[in-house]
Amino acid sequence: MRWPSRSGARRRPDAVPVRTASARRSGGPSSRQCGRLLLRHAEETLLARYATVRLETFPDNARAKSFYEACGWVLAERLEGEGPAELVYTRSGTGD
């Protein structure tokens, strides 16, 4: 499968495109299920190399906050400074 490229930039050869809209039309997983699968894969990959991983989201993104918390991520801190505030969630290999 070829990646569409608007800028003409080459994509990594080991990356795999995911098309959630076509998966839903064909009776495949919903976008939330795809999100859980992608997040789980990222967690497994990163936690195999690092003791703790982190992600950031905006405080007003209620859907993302709910999703990450339901997946076991823990709110660690609120970043404020230049630009909009961000929330930092962490996950460790021990399930924290």
DSSP file (Angstrom, degrees, kcal/mol; ACC not computed):
  #  RESIDUE AA STRUCTURE BP1 BP2  ACC     N-H-->O    O-->H-N    N-H-->O    O-->H-N    TCO  KAPPA ALPHA  PHI   PSI    X-CA   Y-CA   Z-CA
    1    1 A M              0   0    0      0, 0.0     2,-0.3     0, 0.0     0, 0.0   0.000 360.0 360.0 360.0 132.8    0.0    0.0    0.0
    2    2 A R        -     0   0    0      1,-0.0     0, 0.0    15,-0.0     0, 0.0  -0.706 360.0-124.7 -93.8 144.0    1.4    3.4   -0.9
    3    3 A W        -     0   0    0     -2,-0.3     2,-0.3     8,-0.0     8,-0.1  -0.692  24.1-123.2 -81.2 133.8    1.2    6.4    1.4
    4    4 A P        -     0   0    0      0, 0.0     2,-0.5     0, 0.0    -1,-0.0  -0.608  29.9-161.8 -71.5 140.6   -0.5    9.5   -0.2
    5    5 A S        -     0   0    0     -2,-0.3     5,-0.0     1,-0.1    -2,-0.0  -0.961  22.6-178.9-132.3 117.3    1.9   12.4    0.1
    6    6 A R  S    S+     0   0    0     -2,-0.5    -1,-0.1     1,-0.2     0, 0.0   0.831  91.3  39.2 -79.1 -33.1    0.9   16.0   -0.3
    7    7 A S  S    S-     0   0    0      2,-0.1    -1,-0.2     1,-0.0     3,-0.1   0.579 107.2-118.5 -94.6  -9.0    4.4   17.4    0.1
    8    8 A G        +     0   0    0      1,-0.3     2,-0.1     0, 0.0    -2,-0.1   0.452  64.6 146.4  84.8  -0.6    6.2   14.7   -1.9
    9    9 A A        -     0   0    0      1,-0.1    -1,-0.3     0, 0.0     2,-0.3  -0.401  51.8-114.4 -69.8 147.1    8.2   13.7    1.2
   10   10 A R        -     0   0    0     -3,-0.1     2,-0.2    -2,-0.1    -1,-0.1  -0.623  26.5-136.3 -83.6 141.3    9.0   10.0    1.5
   11   11 A R        -     0   0    0     -2,-0.3    -1,-0.0     1,-0.1    -8,-0.0  -0.550  33.2 -86.3 -91.2 159.4    7.5    8.0    4.4
   12   12 A R    >   -     0   0    0     -2,-0.2     3,-1.3     1,-0.1    -1,-0.1  -0.448  33.0-136.2 -63.3 135.1    9.4    5.6    6.5
   13   13 A P  T 3  S+     0   0    0      0, 0.0    -1,-0.1     0, 0.0    -2,-0.0   0.736 102.5  54.3 -68.0 -21.0    9.4    2.1    4.8
   14   14 A D  T 3  S+     0   0    0      2,-0.1     2,-0.2     0, 0.0    -2,-0.1   0.455  86.4 103.2 -92.7   0.5    8.6    0.4    8.1
   15   15 A A    <   -     0   0    0     -3,-1.3    -4,-0.0     1,-0.0     0, 0.0  -0.567  60.1-149.2 -82.7 146.9    5.4    2.5    8.8
   16   16 A V        -     0   0    0     -2,-0.2     2,-0.1     2,-0.0    -2,-0.1  -0.968  13.3-129.7-119.2 123.1    2.0    1.0    8.2
   17   17 A P        -     0   0    0      0, 0.0     2,-0.5     0, 0.0   -14,-0.0  -0.452  18.3-157.9 -71.3 142.8   -0.9    3.2    7.2
   18   18 A V        -     0   0    0     -2,-0.1     2,-0.7     5,-0.0    -2,-0.0  -0.988   6.8-169.2-122.5 126.6   -4.1    2.9    9.1
   19   19 A R     >  +     0   0    0     -2,-0.5     4,-1.5     1,-0.2     5,-0.1  -0.866   7.2 177.4-117.9  96.5   -7.4    3.9    7.6
   20   20 A T  H  > S+     0   0    0     -2,-0.7     4,-2.2     1,-0.2     5,-0.2   0.848  76.9  58.5 -70.9 -33.3  -10.1    3.9   10.3
   21   21 A A  H  > S+     0   0    0      1,-0.2     4,-1.9     2,-0.2    -1,-0.2   0.932 109.6  43.0 -63.4 -45.1  -12.9    5.2    8.0
   22   22 A S  H  > S+     0   0    0      1,-0.2     4,-1.6     2,-0.2     6,-0.2   0.839 111.0  56.6 -70.7 -30.6  -12.6    2.3    5.6
   23   23 A A  H  <>S+     0   0    0     -4,-1.5     5,-3.3     1,-0.2    -1,-0.2   0.905 107.9  47.9 -65.2 -40.0  -12.3   -0.1    8.5
   24   24 A R  H ><5S+     0   0    0     -4,-2.2     3,-1.5     1,-0.2    -2,-0.2   0.907 109.8  52.1 -67.2 -41.2  -15.6    1.1    9.9
   25   25 A R  H 3<5S+     0   0    0     -4,-1.9    -1,-0.2     1,-0.3    -2,-0.2   0.836 108.7  51.1 -64.5 -31.8  -17.3    0.8    6.6
   26   26 A S  T 3<5S-     0   0    0     -4,-1.6    -1,-0.3    -5,-0.1    -2,-0.2   0.306 125.3 -98.5 -90.9  11.2  -16.2   -2.8    6.1
   27   27 A G  T < 5S+     0   0    0     -3,-1.5    -3,-0.2     1,-0.1    -2,-0.1   0.615  82.5 133.6  84.5  12.2  -17.4   -3.9    9.5
   28   28 A G      < -     0   0    0     -5,-3.3    -1,-0.1    -6,-0.2    -5,-0.0   0.052  63.9 -47.7 -79.9-164.7  -14.0   -3.6   11.1
   29   29 A P        -     0   0    0      0, 0.0    -1,-0.2     0, 0.0    -3,-0.1  -0.241  59.8-109.6 -68.0 154.5  -13.1   -1.9   14.4
   30   30 A S     >  -     0   0    0     -3,-0.1     4,-2.5     1,-0.1     5,-0.2  -0.228  35.2-100.7 -73.3 171.2  -14.5    1.5   15.4
   31   31 A S  H  > S+     0   0    0      1,-0.2     4,-2.4     2,-0.2     5,-0.1   0.870 125.6  52.2 -64.2 -34.9  -12.1    4.5   15.5
   32   32 A R  H  > S+     0   0    0      2,-0.2     4,-2.4     1,-0.2    -1,-0.2   0.907 109.8  48.4 -67.2 -40.2  -12.0    4.2   19.3
   33   33 A Q  H  > S+     0   0    0      2,-0.2     4,-2.3     1,-0.2    -2,-0.2   0.902 111.8  49.5 -65.2 -39.6  -11.1    0.5   19.0
   34   34 A C  H  X S+     0   0    0     -4,-2.5     4,-2.8     2,-0.2     5,-0.2   0.909 109.7  52.6 -63.5 -41.0   -8.4    1.4   16.5
   35   35 A G  H  X S+     0   0    0     -4,-2.4     4,-2.7     1,-0.2    -2,-0.2   0.911 109.1  48.8 -60.3 -43.2   -7.1    4.1   18.9
   36   36 A R  H  X S+     0   0    0     -4,-2.4     4,-2.7     2,-0.2    -1,-0.2   0.911 112.4  48.6 -63.2 -42.5   -6.9    1.5   21.7
   37   37 A L  H  X S+     0   0    0     -4,-2.3     4,-2.2     2,-0.2    -2,-0.2   0.922 113.8  45.7 -63.9 -44.2   -5.0   -0.9   19.4
   38   38 A L  H  X S+     0   0    0     -4,-2.8     4,-2.4     2,-0.2    -2,-0.2   0.914 114.4  47.9 -65.2 -43.1   -2.6    1.8   18.3
   39   39 A L  H  X S+     0   0    0     -4,-2.7     4,-2.9    -5,-0.2    -2,-0.2   0.920 111.0  51.2 -64.8 -42.9   -2.0    3.1   21.8
   40   40 A R  H  X S+     0   0    0     -4,-2.7     4,-2.7     1,-0.2    -1,-0.2   0.912 110.8  48.7 -60.4 -42.8   -1.5   -0.5   23.1
   41   41 A H  H  X S+     0   0    0     -4,-2.2     4,-2.5     2,-0.2    -1,-0.2   0.925 112.2  48.3 -63.3 -44.1    1.1   -1.1   20.4
   42   42 A A  H  X S+     0   0    0     -4,-2.4     4,-2.9     2,-0.2     5,-0.3   0.916 111.9  50.1 -62.4 -42.5    2.9    2.1   21.2
   43   43 A E  H  X S+     0   0    0     -4,-2.9     4,-3.2     2,-0.2     5,-0.3   0.950 112.0  46.7 -60.3 -49.6    2.9    1.3   24.9
   44   44 A E  H  X S+     0   0    0     -4,-2.7     4,-0.9     1,-0.2    -2,-0.2   0.909 115.4  46.5 -60.1 -42.8    4.3   -2.1   24.4
   45   45 A T  H  < S+     0   0    0     -4,-2.5     4,-0.4    -5,-0.2     3,-0.2   0.938 118.8  39.1 -65.6 -47.9    7.0   -0.8   22.0
   46   46 A L  H >X S+     0   0    0     -4,-2.9     4,-2.7     1,-0.2     3,-1.4   0.896 112.8  53.9 -72.5 -40.5    8.1    2.1   24.2
   47   47 A L  H 3< S+     0   0    0     -4,-3.2    -1,-0.2    -5,-0.3    -2,-0.2   0.687  99.0  64.8 -71.0 -15.6    7.8    0.3   27.5
   48   48 A A  T 3< S+     0   0    0     -4,-0.9    -1,-0.3    -5,-0.3    -2,-0.2   0.731 117.5  27.0 -71.7 -21.4   10.1   -2.4   26.2
   49   49 A R  T <4 S+     0   0    0     -3,-1.4     2,-0.3    -4,-0.4    -2,-0.2   0.700 123.9  43.5-110.0 -28.5   12.8    0.3   25.9
   50   50 A Y     <  -     0   0    0     -4,-2.7    -1,-0.2     1,-0.1     3,-0.1  -0.927  64.7-139.1-127.5 145.8   11.9    2.9   28.6
   51   51 A A  S    S+     0   0    0     -2,-0.3    42,-2.1     1,-0.2     2,-0.4   0.860  93.6  18.2 -68.5 -35.9   10.8    2.5   32.2
   52   52 A T  E     -A   92   0A   0     40,-0.2     2,-0.3    41,-0.1    40,-0.2  -0.998  66.8-166.4-138.6 139.4    8.2    5.3   31.9
   53   53 A V  E     -A   91   0A   0     38,-2.9    38,-2.2    -2,-0.4     2,-0.3  -0.872   9.0-160.0-120.7 159.0    6.6    7.0   28.8
   54   54 A R  E     -A   90   0A   0     -2,-0.3     2,-0.3    36,-0.2    36,-0.2  -0.953   8.3-171.0-137.9 155.7    4.6   10.2   28.7
   55   55 A L  E     -A   89   0A   0     34,-2.3    34,-2.8    -2,-0.3     2,-0.4  -0.955  13.7-141.2-140.3 161.2    2.2   11.9   26.4
   56   56 A E  E     +A   88   0A   0     -2,-0.3     2,-0.3    32,-0.2    32,-0.2  -0.943  20.3 167.1-127.0 145.8    0.7   15.4   26.3
   57   57 A T  E     -A   87   0A   0     30,-2.1    30,-3.6    -2,-0.4    -2,-0.0  -0.951  40.5 -92.9-147.0 165.9   -2.8   16.7   25.5
   58   58 A F    >   -     0   0    0     -2,-0.3     3,-1.9    28,-0.2     7,-0.2  -0.604  31.5-125.1 -82.8 143.0   -4.6   20.0   25.9
   59   59 A P  T 3  S+     0   0    0      0, 0.0    -1,-0.1     0, 0.0    27,-0.1   0.795 109.0  55.0 -57.8 -30.9   -6.7   20.4   29.1
   60   60 A D  T 3  S+     0   0    0      1,-0.1     2,-1.5     2,-0.0     3,-0.2   0.413  79.9  97.9 -86.4   4.4   -9.9   21.2   27.1
   61   61 A N    <>  +     0   0    0     -3,-1.9     4,-2.4     1,-0.2     5,-0.2  -0.617  46.5 169.2 -90.7  77.4   -9.7   18.0   25.1
   62   62 A A  H  > S+     0   0    0     -2,-1.5     4,-2.6     1,-0.2     5,-0.2   0.849  71.9  55.4 -60.6 -37.7  -12.1   16.0   27.3
   63   63 A R  H  > S+     0   0    0     -3,-0.2     4,-2.2     2,-0.2    -1,-0.2   0.922 110.4  44.5 -64.1 -43.8  -12.4   13.1   24.8
   64   64 A A  H  > S+     0   0    0      2,-0.2     4,-2.9     1,-0.2     5,-0.3   0.924 113.2  50.8 -66.4 -44.3   -8.6   12.5   24.8
   65   65 A K  H  X S+     0   0    0     -4,-2.4     4,-2.4     1,-0.2     5,-0.2   0.932 112.1  47.0 -59.2 -45.7   -8.4   12.8   28.6
   66   66 A S  H  X S+     0   0    0     -4,-2.6     4,-2.3    -5,-0.2    -1,-0.2   0.910 113.0  49.7 -61.4 -43.5  -11.2   10.3   29.1
   67   67 A F  H  X S+     0   0    0     -4,-2.2     4,-1.4    -5,-0.2    -2,-0.2   0.942 112.4  45.6 -61.5 -50.7   -9.6    7.9   26.6
   68   68 A Y  H  <>S+     0   0    0     -4,-2.9     5,-2.5     1,-0.2     3,-0.2   0.907 114.1  48.5 -63.3 -42.1   -6.1    8.1   28.1
   69   69 A E  H ><5S+     0   0    0     -4,-2.4     3,-1.5    -5,-0.3    -1,-0.2   0.889 109.4  52.6 -66.0 -38.7   -7.4    7.6   31.7
   70   70 A A  H 3<5S+     0   0    0     -4,-2.3    -1,-0.2     1,-0.3    -2,-0.2   0.781 106.8  54.8 -65.8 -26.0   -9.6    4.7   30.6
   71   71 A C  T 3<5S-     0   0    0     -4,-1.4    -1,-0.3    -3,-0.2    -2,-0.2   0.353 127.6 -98.7 -89.4   5.3   -6.5    3.1   29.1
   72   72 A G  T < 5S+     0   0    0     -3,-1.5    -3,-0.2     1,-0.3     2,-0.2   0.531  72.3 146.1  94.8   6.2   -4.7    3.4   32.4
   73   73 A W      < -     0   0    0     -5,-2.5     2,-0.4    -6,-0.2    -1,-0.3  -0.515  39.3-138.9 -77.0 147.6   -2.6    6.5   31.9
   74   74 A V  E     -B   90   0A   0     16,-2.4    16,-2.6    -2,-0.2     2,-0.5  -0.909  14.6-119.8-112.9 131.1   -2.0    8.7   35.0
   75   75 A L  E     +B   89   0A   0     -2,-0.4    14,-0.3    14,-0.2     3,-0.1  -0.562  37.4 171.9 -67.8 120.7   -2.2   12.5   35.0
   76   76 A A  E     -     0   0A   0     12,-3.2     2,-0.3    -2,-0.5    13,-0.2   0.815  52.1 -20.5-103.2 -40.0    1.3   13.5   36.1
   77   77 A E  E     -B   88   0A   0     11,-1.4    11,-3.0     2,-0.0     2,-0.5  -0.991  49.1-119.5-164.5 165.1    1.4   17.3   35.7
   78   78 A R  E     -B   87   0A   0     -2,-0.3     2,-0.5     9,-0.2     9,-0.2  -0.976  28.1-149.0-115.0 122.5    0.0   20.4   34.1
   79   79 A L  E     +B   86   0A   0      7,-3.5     7,-2.2    -2,-0.5     2,-0.4  -0.789  21.2 172.6 -93.8 128.5    2.5   22.4   31.9
   80   80 A E        +     0   0    0     -2,-0.5     2,-0.3     5,-0.2     5,-0.1  -0.975  27.2  88.8-133.0 150.5    2.0   26.1   31.7
   81   81 A G  S    S+     0   0    0      2,-0.5     2,-0.2    -2,-0.4     4,-0.0  -0.918  80.3   9.3 164.6-138.8    4.1   28.7   30.1
   82   82 A E  S    S+     0   0    0     -2,-0.3     0, 0.0     2,-0.0     0, 0.0  -0.493 117.8   6.1 -68.4 139.2    4.3   30.1   26.7
   83   83 A G  S    S-     0   0    0     -2,-0.2    -2,-0.5    -3,-0.1     2,-0.0  -0.232 115.0 -21.9  80.6-174.2    1.4   29.0   24.5
   84   84 A P  S    S-     0   0    0      0, 0.0    -2,-0.0     0, 0.0    -5,-0.0  -0.310  73.7-101.9 -70.3 151.9   -1.6   26.9   25.7
   85   85 A A        -     0   0    0     -5,-0.1     2,-0.3    -7,-0.0    -5,-0.2  -0.301  38.2-159.2 -66.3 156.0   -1.4   24.8   28.8
   86   86 A E  E     - B   0  79A   0     -7,-2.2    -7,-3.5   -28,-0.2     2,-0.4  -0.986  12.1-134.7-138.0 149.0   -0.9   21.1   28.4
   87   87 A L  E     -AB  57  78A   0    -30,-3.6   -30,-2.1    -2,-0.3     2,-0.5  -0.852  17.5-147.1-101.1 140.3   -1.6   18.0   30.6
   88   88 A V  E     -AB  56  77A   0    -11,-3.0   -12,-3.2    -2,-0.4   -11,-1.4  -0.937  12.9-170.2-110.8 124.4    1.1   15.3   30.9
   89   89 A Y  E     -AB  55  75A   0    -34,-2.8   -34,-2.3    -2,-0.5     2,-0.3  -0.871   6.4-162.9-108.4 146.1    0.1   11.7   31.3
   90   90 A T  E     -AB  54  74A   0    -16,-2.6   -16,-2.4    -2,-0.4     2,-0.3  -0.897  11.5-172.2-127.9 159.6    2.5    8.9   32.2
   91   91 A R  E     -A   53   0A   0    -38,-2.2   -38,-2.9    -2,-0.3     2,-0.3  -0.974  10.4-162.2-147.1 134.0    2.6    5.2   32.0
   92   92 A S  E >   -A   52   0A   0     -2,-0.3     3,-2.0   -40,-0.2   -40,-0.2  -0.759  34.9-108.9-116.7 165.7    5.2    2.9   33.4
   93   93 A G  T 3  S+     0   0    0    -42,-2.1   -41,-0.1     1,-0.3   -42,-0.1   0.628 116.3  63.4 -65.5 -13.4    6.1   -0.7   32.8
   94   94 A T  T 3  S-     0   0    0    -43,-0.3    -1,-0.3     0, 0.0   -42,-0.1   0.370 123.4-100.4 -93.1   5.0    4.8   -1.6   36.3
   95   95 A G    <         0   0    0     -3,-2.0    -2,-0.1     1,-0.0     0, 0.0   0.502 360.0 360.0  91.9   4.6    1.3   -0.5   35.3
   96   96 A D              0   0    0    -22,-0.0    -6,-0.2   -23,-0.0    -3,-0.1   0.468 360.0 360.0 -78.0 360.0    1.4    3.0   37.0
